[in-house]
Amino acid sequence: MEVYRLQAAECEQPEAQPVRWLQDWGGERAFKAALALDSVREWHTLRGRFLNRPITTMKNASSARACGIDFGTSNSTVGWHRPGAETLIALEDGKITLPSVIFFNIEERRPVYGRLALHEYLEGYEGRLMRSLKSLLGSKLIKHDTSVLGTALPFKDLLGMFIGELKKRAEANAGREFEQVVLGRPVHFVDDDQAADQEAEDTLADVARKIGFKEVSFQFEPIAAAFDYESTIEREELVLIVDIGGGTSDFSLVRLSPERRDLDNRVDDILATGGVHIGGTDFDKQLSLQGVMPLFGYGSRMKSGAFMPTSHHMNLATWHTINSVYSQKSQLALGSMRYDIQDTDGIDRLFKLIEQKAGHWLAMEVEETKIQLTETQTRLVPLDRIDPGLVVDLSRALFESAIDGLLERVRGSVSELLNKAGVSVEQVDTVFFTGGSSGIPALRNSVAAMLPNARHVEGNIFGSIGSGLAIEARKRYGVEG
């Protein structure tokens, strides 16, 4: 499958070729994945340089009053349109993404965010790591508390802390306050439950107002990505936006053109939207369960012949439930079943992992493996932290087999979208891939096979949504002065 990369479009000078996104993304550690995101800044520079199109395409050259926030499951961005400057605001060490992570450092009794949070955790500081915060929206956990630094903290306040940090950092770099915001949201926070979906949006709006935004509105994330792509095209296209993020897969079928990009009302150009609650963390989970958790007792047989209960392994393979495995109740349940298991090697390794509170470390190794398998066929994962000499060989073939059921649901969602719009596969001109998990070869090939005549374009996988939300924020709330 040929993929057109916007950041390298029509580039004739070899020395100006940008580094490949996914190869750069796979660092030595999961938190180092984001260190390559300087290439995002390069992407913006090259887009204007080689497509001969200014970054700000609005008719009015004044700065926008409002910002756009892409609060992502894995990474978050803030976009703001201003003349002569990049749309996405630097949030951490000059990089335009802030990993959606909070680490509560027990020793210094303070929260830290983003890459620094992951760094302190991996360096061995005592504390609690919280990732995939967006997954709380639409879940039952959002109405409950969690223990942080010895006190009960509502999960809703946890979201407020992180989004408040995004706002604070964006305002510091912008040199001004933001009172209006367009927030990105998935097409479905919750599948097949409209009431729960609306409750998730309402929760996010309440959080945004509580941290200081006076006006809050929403735009579907794939629509925002479509608006960002539209700023680069020179002719009308019927585009399928494929946005595969950390928590959801979202799709939109949109008619785009240079003539339409400045219109305020684009309702007639949005032919259909859809999505399914599948994303990068779900791919991580399946890789963990199929490739790693068997070493920790997953699939073990009890003396009765029944399988060992899987709840502990499921929790370890799911980012926002890892901490539950460390509870006294969970450990007592594991202890009570140990003597009823035929082969105790796996459950004994599980006890070692729990004793070290190494669940997040293991999840990062699985995530890093997923990233590297986009470029390589296999990865050896050292697990000697748990058991000296223990290693597991994870292959792309195993990964693709593990996620096949998820990909089938993704294909079903795309088919449903096309049917809803009354559009045949032959009518789609372009498939635009964005989102941090959109680079998985099996996923791309799966979608591409459905639309063999369409051109396949890779956008800024971490920044298209934030840039599109900034475009929408300017349209909705206008410009300064």
C-alpha positions as CSV (number, residue, x, y, z in Angstrom):
1,M,0.0,0.0,0.0
2,E,1.4,3.4,-1.0
3,V,1.0,6.1,1.6
4,Y,1.4,9.7,0.8
5,R,3.1,11.6,3.6
6,L,2.1,15.3,3.8
7,Q,5.3,16.3,5.5
8,A,7.4,15.1,2.7
9,A,5.2,16.1,-0.2
10,E,7.1,17.1,-3.4
11,C,10.3,17.5,-1.4
12,E,13.3,17.6,-3.8
13,Q,16.2,18.3,-1.4
14,P,17.4,15.0,0.2
15,E,18.7,16.8,3.3
16,A,15.2,18.2,4.0
17,Q,13.5,14.9,4.1
18,P,11.8,14.5,7.5
19,V,12.4,11.4,9.7
20,R,9.8,8.7,9.5
21,W,7.1,9.1,12.1
22,L,6.7,5.6,13.4
23,Q,10.4,4.7,13.3
24,D,11.2,7.7,15.4
25,W,8.2,7.0,17.7
26,G,9.7,3.7,18.9
27,G,12.3,4.7,21.5
28,E,14.0,2.6,24.1
29,R,11.3,3.1,26.6
30,A,7.6,3.9,26.2
31,F,8.0,7.4,27.6
32,K,10.8,8.1,25.2
33,A,8.4,7.6,22.3
34,A,7.4,11.2,22.6
35,L,11.0,12.5,22.4
36,A,10.9,12.2,18.6
37,L,8.0,14.6,18.4
38,D,10.2,17.4,17.4
39,S,9.4,16.1,14.0
40,V,5.9,17.4,14.5
41,R,7.3,20.9,14.4
42,E,9.3,19.9,11.3
43,W,6.0,18.7,9.8
44,H,4.4,22.1,10.1
45,T,7.5,23.8,8.7
46,L,7.6,21.4,5.7
47,R,3.9,21.7,5.1
48,G,4.1,25.4,4.5
49,R,7.5,25.2,2.7
50,F,6.7,22.5,0.2
51,L,3.0,22.9,-0.3
52,N,3.5,26.7,-0.6
53,R,0.6,27.3,1.8
54,P,0.8,29.5,4.9
55,I,0.0,27.8,8.2
56,T,-2.8,30.3,8.9
57,T,-5.2,30.3,5.9
58,M,-8.0,32.4,7.5
59,K,-8.8,35.7,5.8
60,N,-8.5,37.7,8.9
61,A,-4.8,37.8,10.1
62,S,-5.7,38.5,13.8
63,S,-5.1,35.9,16.5
64,A,-8.1,33.8,17.5
65,R,-9.8,34.5,20.8
66,A,-10.3,30.8,21.6
67,C,-8.1,27.7,21.6
68,G,-8.8,24.0,20.7
69,I,-7.9,21.2,23.0
70,D,-7.4,17.6,21.9
71,F,-7.6,15.7,25.2
72,G,-6.3,12.3,24.1
73,T,-6.1,8.9,25.8
74,S,-2.4,8.8,25.2
75,N,-1.3,12.3,24.2
76,S,-2.9,15.8,24.3
77,T,-2.4,19.0,22.3
78,V,-3.6,22.6,22.3
79,G,-4.1,24.5,19.1
80,W,-4.4,28.3,18.7
81,H,-4.5,30.2,15.4
82,R,-2.3,33.3,15.3
83,P,-0.5,35.0,12.3
84,G,3.0,33.9,11.5
85,A,3.2,31.1,14.0
86,E,2.6,27.4,14.3
87,T,-0.9,26.4,15.2
88,L,0.0,23.9,17.9
89,I,1.4,25.3,21.2
90,A,4.5,23.8,22.8
91,L,3.5,22.1,26.0
92,E,6.6,20.3,27.3
93,D,10.3,20.9,26.5
94,G,9.4,22.5,23.1
95,K,7.2,19.6,22.1
96,I,3.6,20.1,21.0
97,T,2.2,17.0,22.9
98,L,1.8,16.4,26.5
99,P,1.4,12.7,27.3
100,S,-1.9,12.2,29.2
101,V,-0.2,11.0,32.4
102,I,-0.1,12.1,36.0
103,F,2.4,10.7,38.5
104,F,1.8,11.5,42.2
105,N,5.3,11.6,43.7
106,I,4.9,10.3,47.3
107,E,8.4,11.4,48.3
108,E,7.9,15.0,47.3
109,R,4.1,15.0,47.7
110,R,3.4,16.6,44.3
111,P,1.8,15.7,41.0
112,V,4.0,15.7,37.8
113,Y,2.7,15.5,34.3
114,G,3.6,14.1,30.9
115,R,7.1,12.9,30.0
116,L,8.4,14.0,33.4
117,A,5.8,11.8,35.1
118,L,6.8,8.8,33.1
119,H,10.5,9.5,33.7
120,E,10.1,9.8,37.5
121,Y,8.1,6.5,37.5
122,L,10.7,4.7,35.5
123,E,13.5,6.1,37.6
124,G,11.9,4.4,40.6
125,Y,10.4,7.2,42.6
126,E,7.7,6.1,45.0
127,G,4.2,7.1,43.9
128,R,1.2,6.4,41.8
129,L,1.1,6.6,38.0
130,M,-2.2,7.4,36.3
131,R,-2.6,6.9,32.5
132,S,-5.4,6.7,29.9
133,L,-7.3,9.3,31.9
134,K,-9.7,9.9,29.1
135,S,-11.0,6.3,29.5
136,L,-12.6,7.4,32.7
137,L,-15.2,9.4,30.7
138,G,-18.3,7.2,30.2
139,S,-17.1,4.6,32.7
140,K,-18.6,4.0,36.2
141,L,-15.3,5.0,37.8
142,I,-15.9,8.7,37.0
143,K,-18.5,8.9,39.8
144,H,-16.1,7.5,42.4
145,D,-12.9,8.4,44.2
146,T,-9.4,7.1,44.2
147,S,-6.7,7.2,46.9
148,V,-3.9,9.7,46.1
149,L,-1.2,10.7,48.5
150,G,-3.3,9.3,51.4
151,T,-6.5,11.2,50.5
152,A,-9.6,10.4,48.5
153,L,-9.6,12.2,45.1
154,P,-12.6,12.1,42.9
155,F,-11.8,10.9,39.4
156,K,-13.5,13.9,38.0
157,D,-11.1,16.1,39.8
158,L,-8.2,14.0,38.4
159,L,-9.4,15.0,34.9
160,G,-9.6,18.6,36.0
161,M,-6.0,18.5,37.2
162,F,-4.7,17.3,33.9
163,I,-6.8,19.5,31.6
164,G,-6.1,22.4,33.9
165,E,-2.4,21.7,33.4
166,L,-2.9,21.8,29.6
167,K,-4.7,25.2,30.0
168,K,-2.0,26.6,32.2
169,R,0.9,25.5,29.9
170,A,-0.8,26.7,26.8
171,E,-1.6,30.1,28.4
172,A,2.0,30.5,29.6
173,N,3.4,29.9,26.1
174,A,0.7,32.0,24.4
175,G,1.2,34.9,26.8
176,R,-2.5,35.3,27.3
177,E,-5.5,33.6,29.0
178,F,-8.1,31.5,27.2
179,E,-11.8,31.8,28.2
180,Q,-13.3,30.0,25.2
181,V,-12.5,26.5,24.0
182,V,-13.5,23.9,21.5
183,L,-12.9,20.5,22.9
184,G,-12.4,17.4,20.7
185,R,-14.5,14.4,21.5
186,P,-14.8,10.9,20.0
187,V,-17.9,10.2,17.9
188,H,-18.9,7.8,20.7
189,F,-17.5,8.0,24.2
190,V,-19.7,4.9,24.9
191,D,-20.9,2.5,22.3
192,D,-24.7,2.0,21.9
193,D,-25.7,4.1,24.9
194,Q,-26.7,7.6,24.0
195,A,-27.5,8.6,27.6
196,A,-24.1,7.5,28.8
197,D,-22.4,9.2,25.9
198,Q,-24.1,12.5,26.6
199,E,-23.2,12.2,30.3
200,A,-19.5,11.7,29.3
201,E,-19.6,14.9,27.3
202,D,-21.4,16.8,30.0
203,T,-18.8,15.6,32.5
204,L,-16.0,16.9,30.3
205,A,-17.8,20.3,29.9
206,D,-18.2,20.6,33.6
207,V,-14.5,19.9,34.1
208,A,-13.6,22.5,31.5
209,R,-15.8,25.2,33.2
210,K,-14.5,24.4,36.6
211,I,-10.9,25.0,35.5
212,G,-11.7,28.5,34.1
213,F,-13.2,28.2,30.6
214,K,-16.3,30.4,30.4
215,E,-17.5,29.1,27.0
216,V,-17.2,25.4,26.1
217,S,-18.2,23.7,22.9
218,F,-17.3,20.4,21.2
219,Q,-16.3,19.1,17.8
220,F,-16.0,15.5,16.7
221,E,-12.3,14.6,16.5
222,P,-12.3,13.1,13.0
223,I,-14.2,16.3,11.7
224,A,-11.4,18.4,13.3
225,A,-8.8,16.3,11.5
226,A,-10.7,16.8,8.3
227,F,-10.5,20.5,8.6
228,D,-6.8,20.3,9.2
229,Y,-6.4,18.2,6.1
230,E,-8.6,20.6,4.1
231,S,-6.1,23.4,4.6
232,T,-3.6,21.5,2.4
233,I,-5.7,20.4,-0.6
234,E,-6.1,22.1,-4.0
235,R,-9.2,20.4,-5.3
236,E,-12.5,18.9,-4.1
237,E,-12.2,15.5,-2.5
238,L,-14.6,13.0,-0.8
239,V,-12.5,12.0,2.2
240,L,-12.8,9.2,4.7
241,I,-11.1,10.3,7.9
242,V,-9.7,7.4,9.9
243,D,-8.8,8.5,13.4
244,I,-7.4,5.7,15.5
245,G,-6.5,7.1,18.9
246,G,-5.6,5.6,22.2
247,G,-9.2,4.9,23.2
248,T,-11.5,5.1,20.2
249,S,-11.6,4.6,16.4
250,D,-13.5,7.4,14.8
251,F,-14.6,7.8,11.2
252,S,-16.1,10.6,9.2
253,L,-17.0,10.9,5.5
254,V,-16.6,14.5,4.5
255,R,-16.6,16.5,1.3
256,L,-13.7,18.9,1.4
257,S,-12.4,21.6,-1.0
258,P,-10.5,24.9,-1.0
259,E,-13.7,26.8,-1.7
260,R,-15.4,25.4,1.4
261,R,-12.7,25.8,4.0
262,D,-13.7,29.3,5.2
263,L,-17.5,28.6,5.4
264,D,-19.0,28.7,8.8
265,N,-21.7,26.1,8.2
266,R,-20.3,22.8,7.0
267,V,-23.3,20.6,7.9
268,D,-24.0,19.6,4.3
269,D,-20.4,18.6,3.7
270,I,-20.4,16.0,6.6
271,L,-22.0,13.0,5.0
272,A,-21.7,10.6,8.0
273,T,-19.9,10.1,11.3
274,G,-19.3,6.9,13.2
275,G,-16.9,5.0,15.4
276,V,-16.3,2.3,17.9
277,H,-14.7,2.2,21.3
278,I,-11.5,0.6,20.2
279,G,-8.1,2.2,20.3
280,G,-4.4,1.8,21.1
281,T,-5.0,0.7,24.7
282,D,-7.2,-2.1,23.4
283,F,-4.5,-3.3,21.1
284,D,-2.0,-3.2,24.0
285,K,-4.4,-5.2,26.1
286,Q,-4.8,-8.0,23.5
287,L,-1.1,-8.2,22.9
288,S,-0.5,-8.4,26.7
289,L,-3.1,-11.1,27.2
290,Q,-2.0,-13.3,24.3
291,G,1.7,-12.7,24.4
292,V,2.7,-11.8,28.0
293,M,0.1,-12.8,30.6
294,P,0.5,-16.6,30.0
295,L,3.8,-16.2,31.7
296,F,1.9,-14.9,34.8
297,G,-0.7,-17.6,34.9
298,Y,-3.2,-16.5,32.3
299,G,-4.8,-19.6,30.9
300,S,-3.5,-21.8,33.8
301,R,-5.6,-24.8,34.8
302,M,-7.0,-25.4,38.3
303,K,-6.8,-28.9,39.8
304,S,-10.4,-29.2,39.0
305,G,-9.6,-28.8,35.3
306,A,-11.2,-25.3,35.1
307,F,-9.3,-22.3,33.9
308,M,-7.8,-19.9,36.5
309,P,-10.0,-16.8,36.9
310,T,-8.8,-14.0,34.6
311,S,-9.9,-10.8,36.3
312,H,-6.4,-10.1,37.7
313,H,-4.8,-10.5,34.3
314,M,-7.5,-8.4,32.7
315,N,-6.9,-5.6,35.2
316,L,-3.1,-5.8,34.7
317,A,-3.6,-5.5,30.9
318,T,-5.8,-2.4,31.2
319,W,-4.1,0.9,32.0
320,H,-6.7,2.4,34.3
321,T,-7.3,-0.7,36.4
322,I,-3.7,-1.8,37.0
323,N,-3.7,-0.3,40.5
324,S,-6.6,-2.5,41.6
325,V,-4.4,-5.6,41.4
326,Y,-2.3,-4.2,44.3
327,S,-5.2,-4.1,46.7
328,Q,-5.3,-6.3,49.7
329,K,-8.5,-7.9,48.6
330,S,-7.1,-8.8,45.2
331,Q,-3.9,-10.3,46.7
332,L,-5.9,-12.4,49.2
333,A,-8.1,-13.7,46.4
334,L,-4.9,-14.8,44.5
335,G,-3.4,-16.3,47.6
336,S,-6.5,-18.4,48.3
337,M,-6.4,-20.0,44.8
338,R,-2.7,-20.7,44.6
339,Y,-2.9,-24.1,46.1
340,D,-5.7,-25.1,43.7
341,I,-3.6,-24.4,40.6
342,Q,-1.8,-27.3,38.7
343,D,1.3,-25.4,37.7
344,T,2.2,-22.6,40.1
345,D,5.1,-21.0,38.2
346,G,2.8,-18.4,36.5
347,I,1.0,-17.3,39.6
348,D,4.3,-17.1,41.6
349,R,5.6,-14.7,38.9
350,L,2.4,-12.7,39.3
351,F,3.0,-12.4,43.0
352,K,6.5,-11.1,42.3
353,L,5.1,-8.5,39.8
354,I,2.6,-7.4,42.4
355,E,5.2,-7.2,45.1
356,Q,7.3,-4.9,43.0
357,K,4.2,-2.9,41.8
358,A,5.6,-3.4,38.3
359,G,2.2,-3.5,36.4
360,H,2.8,-0.1,34.7
361,W,6.3,-1.0,33.8
362,L,5.0,-4.2,32.1
363,A,2.3,-2.3,30.3
364,M,4.9,0.2,29.0
365,E,7.0,-2.7,27.7
366,V,3.9,-4.1,25.9
367,E,3.1,-0.7,24.5
368,E,6.7,-0.3,23.3
369,T,6.5,-3.7,21.6
370,K,3.3,-2.6,19.8
371,I,5.1,0.5,18.5
372,Q,8.2,-1.4,17.4
373,L,6.2,-4.1,15.6
374,T,5.0,-1.4,13.2
375,E,8.5,-1.4,11.7
376,T,9.9,-4.8,12.7
377,Q,8.6,-8.4,12.7
378,T,9.6,-9.4,16.2
379,R,10.8,-8.0,19.5
380,L,12.5,-9.8,22.5
381,V,11.0,-8.4,25.7
382,P,13.3,-8.8,28.7
383,L,11.4,-9.7,31.9
384,D,14.4,-10.4,34.2
385,R,13.1,-7.7,36.5
386,I,10.5,-10.3,37.5
387,D,12.5,-13.5,37.0
388,P,16.2,-13.6,36.1
389,G,16.7,-14.7,32.5
390,L,13.0,-14.5,31.7
391,V,12.3,-13.2,28.2
392,V,9.4,-13.3,25.8
393,D,9.6,-13.2,22.0
394,L,6.6,-11.2,20.6
395,S,6.0,-11.2,16.9
396,R,3.9,-9.1,14.5
397,A,2.1,-12.3,13.5
398,L,1.1,-12.9,17.1
399,F,0.0,-9.3,17.5
400,E,-2.1,-9.3,14.3
401,S,-3.7,-12.5,15.4
402,A,-4.5,-11.1,18.8
403,I,-6.2,-7.9,17.4
404,D,-8.0,-9.6,14.5
405,G,-11.4,-9.5,16.3
406,L,-10.9,-5.8,17.0
407,L,-10.0,-5.1,13.4
408,E,-13.2,-6.9,12.3
409,R,-15.2,-4.4,14.4
410,V,-13.3,-1.5,12.9
411,R,-14.1,-2.8,9.3
412,G,-17.7,-3.2,10.4
413,S,-17.9,0.4,11.6
414,V,-16.4,1.7,8.3
415,S,-18.9,-0.3,6.3
416,E,-21.8,1.0,8.4
417,L,-20.6,4.5,7.9
418,L,-20.5,4.2,4.1
419,N,-23.9,2.6,4.1
420,K,-25.3,5.4,6.2
421,A,-24.0,7.9,3.8
422,G,-25.2,6.0,0.7
423,V,-21.6,6.1,-0.7
424,S,-20.0,3.3,-2.6
425,V,-16.3,2.4,-2.0
426,E,-15.5,3.5,-5.5
427,Q,-16.7,7.1,-4.8
428,V,-14.2,7.7,-2.0
429,D,-11.2,9.7,-3.3
430,T,-9.0,9.7,-0.2
431,V,-8.5,7.9,3.1
432,F,-6.8,10.2,5.6
433,F,-5.1,8.4,8.5
434,T,-4.5,10.2,11.8
435,G,-4.2,9.3,15.4
436,G,-1.3,7.6,17.3
437,S,-2.5,4.1,16.5
438,S,-3.2,4.6,12.8
439,G,0.2,3.4,11.8
440,I,-0.4,-0.3,12.7
441,P,0.2,-2.1,9.4
442,A,-2.6,-4.6,9.9
443,L,-5.1,-1.9,10.6
444,R,-4.1,0.2,7.6
445,N,-4.1,-2.8,5.3
446,S,-7.5,-3.8,6.6
447,V,-9.1,-0.4,5.9
448,A,-7.2,0.0,2.6
449,A,-8.5,-3.3,1.3
450,M,-12.0,-2.0,1.7
451,L,-11.3,1.1,-0.5
452,P,-8.8,-0.1,-3.2
453,N,-9.3,3.0,-5.4
454,A,-8.8,5.6,-2.8
455,R,-5.5,7.5,-2.3
456,H,-4.1,7.0,1.2
457,V,-2.7,10.0,3.0
458,E,-0.9,10.1,6.4
459,G,-1.5,13.3,8.3
460,N,0.2,14.6,11.5
461,I,-0.7,11.5,13.6
462,F,-0.4,13.5,16.8
463,G,-1.4,17.0,15.8
464,S,-4.1,16.9,13.1
465,I,-7.0,17.0,15.5
466,G,-5.5,19.8,17.7
467,S,-4.9,21.9,14.5
468,G,-8.4,21.3,13.3
469,L,-9.9,22.2,16.6
470,A,-8.0,25.5,16.5
471,I,-9.5,26.2,13.0
472,E,-13.0,25.5,14.5
473,A,-12.3,27.6,17.5
474,R,-11.5,30.6,15.4
475,K,-14.7,30.2,13.3
476,R,-16.9,29.9,16.4
477,Y,-15.4,32.5,18.6
478,G,-13.8,34.9,16.2
479,V,-10.6,36.9,16.6
480,E,-9.2,39.4,19.1
481,G,-10.0,43.0,19.0
